[in-house]
Amino acid sequence: MTLTRRLILMVAACITLAIITISVVFGWLGRHALIEQAEAQAQAVARIVAESARLTEISLEEMQSVLVDDLSTLAFAIASMPAQASPDFGNLLAEVAARGNISSLWLVDKDLTVLASSVGDYGAVVSGESLPDGLPRAALDALTSGRRFRLPLGGAIDGVRYVGVRVDGGRALIAGQPDAVLDPVRAANSLPVLLAALINRDGIRAIQVFDDAQVSMASVGDDMPAAAGRLAARAIEGTAADFDFGQGRLLVAAPIRDTAGITIGATVLSMSTQRLEDMLLDYLYYGMLAAGLVLAVGVGVAGLFAGRIARPVSAMTAAATQIDSRIFRPESLNTLAGRADELGTLARVFQHMAIEVQAREEHLEAQVRARTTELEQKNRLLEESKRRVEAELDAARSLQAAILPQGLPAHPSYAGNATMIPARELGGDFYDFFTIDDRHLGIVIADVSGKGVPAAFFMAISRTVLQSSARENRSAGACLAAANTMLCGQNPMDLFVTTFYGILDTETGTLTYANGGHNPPMVIRRQDGSVQDLPRTGGVALGVAPGLDYAEKSVILTEGDTLFLYTDGISEAMDGEGREFTEARLRSALTDAHRLTVELVLADVTNAVGDFVGAAEQSDDITCLVIRYNGPRSSQS
């Protein structure tokens, strides 16, 4: 993806994220504002309900007070008239009651005997009537005795309130007015009428008022769910507004408090969420519109600036490609290098770097050409030297193979064969067999420490020294001791050689031998095919220290017994996983040696080692010698 596209996408992503974040924040703020507005409306309705209840109570009390005053005034007027217990006076009371919308008038003496009365539509009654039950006797006595001039006569009795005034002569006039005259006032100031006036205003669909015992007092509207009671209880108990969302509506509850601040109930409003949904849709619509507009402008501006930023970068990228292709011209960046901003600085640094790189490349190419020519000359010399060394090594290998005997001297008492496979061009192992006299055969197998040319030279020296010592010393131990002393004096590289030297008496089959730190040879008996190690003599390798003695031991070979001599290149041969061939595998390879010719014995052992090693590199020289004793010469005739 190009830098221009990355810049445009980055700007577009940032703008989109900012718009989404702002829309979410404004939506949350709008929702919170609508909830706060609904709570404020519920609290306002609660205050209105509380104030309305208080004013209704006050107005009723005032109306009752006015009613009592009116009754008292009317009673005073009637009392000031000459009153006689006569039908005429009763008719007067009836007319006054009818004209004054009074339910009843009573004229009584001090004994509370009705002198005249008018009750409803019954007309004047002079006698035979009695006062309503429930009027306070003490108040009536106070009026007829003259102690009080006017007294309200307690609460309503059968829906009628009574007022009494005194009349001269120890009498009292009692007037009654029904409470029903205040019903229009109560109806006009009732809570349902007040709540109905608030319905369908500001999304209010239903209102319900509860008292402090959570009992519904009034309810208007038809969208109030059962959850209103629980919400009102929370508002009453928590003394704070609370809300709850339902399907398409918002419930808001606010506590109702009296003038002392004590919670006396709660008002629950059911409001439509249409306003909230409309507002959120407006936010979404206008947000998307603004997002599209801002995104288009932002992408356009980003594309403009990205192009201005990317063009210099593209120019420098092309310049870097030209440097790699060896076609860059420093003056191609002069326009960009003339800018005063960071890109201009980068272009100038790039020009300077490119010039230095070109100069260094030219210098390096010149040095490489010179070194290449020099290396080619040295390689030719090395190739010539390698060919000379290989030729000399081939000659040395041929000479080394030539100095080793190719077969045993012909003799009817024994037969044998040997092989030496060097790990490198030249080997450090060697074997030898030579006739000491007509009856004795000298047998040698040795392994020089190290490999390559030094080991090969020390091998040749060791073989020569051993042959010379064997001819001067008829004892195997004395031969190794003399050879050790001579080798210690001719060993500037501190090499040593493990050596086994045996002398075979062809007439008796006795093998007398000494071992200088070499692997003990094995004897394969013809009688049972058993494979046995020759007893060890405990000698030290030759060339380690002068003046050492070497012990001798002997073993008798019977007719058909086979002697197998080898170096550690066989027992310690390793395969690709680093495992050794071991003496146990060697014994297994020699199991049938008593039935085979010496050539086949040699072939079986070398093949077993080769199969075990496989494709792994040969780690050491492989040398072995096989001699079979055929019995004394006299038995061959």
Helices and strands as residue ranges (DSSP letters): H 3-79, H 87-99, E 104-108, E 114-119, E 124-125, H 137-144, E 150-152, E 160-167, E 171-178, G 179-182, H 183-188, H 191-196, E 204-211, E 216-221, H 227-238, E 242-245, E 249-257, E 263-272, H 274-325, G 330-333, H 334-337, H 342-403, E 414-421, E 429-435, E 440-448, H 452-472, H 476-489, E 497-505, E 510-516, E 522-524, E 531-533, E 553-556, E 562-566, H 568-571, H 582-589, G 593-595, H 598-613, E 622-629, H 633-636
